[in-house]
Amino acid sequence: SCSPCHFPESGKVKPLDTYEATAKNIDDILSRVQLPIDHEGYMPFKSKKPAFTDRQIAVLKKWQSEKMPK
């Protein structure tokens, strides 16, 4: 749901294609994928890609709570 916008080769916004980039931005990622779909900051932008599922969000929350283990 983050590509191609957040991948360097074709992305025009903050890259999120590495563990380090994801770990650094996990709080923002989580807050934006959980916004109401009609909110200006919701991701994926304008619903161009499928929304994150509850299960995917749960995985991200677990990573965040565990301080992003590798």
Secondary structure as UniProt FT lines:
FT   TURN            3..6
FT   TURN            8..10
FT   HELIX           19..33
FT   TURN            37..38
FT   TURN            40..41
FT   HELIX           45..47
FT   HELIX           54..65
FT   TURN            66..67
//
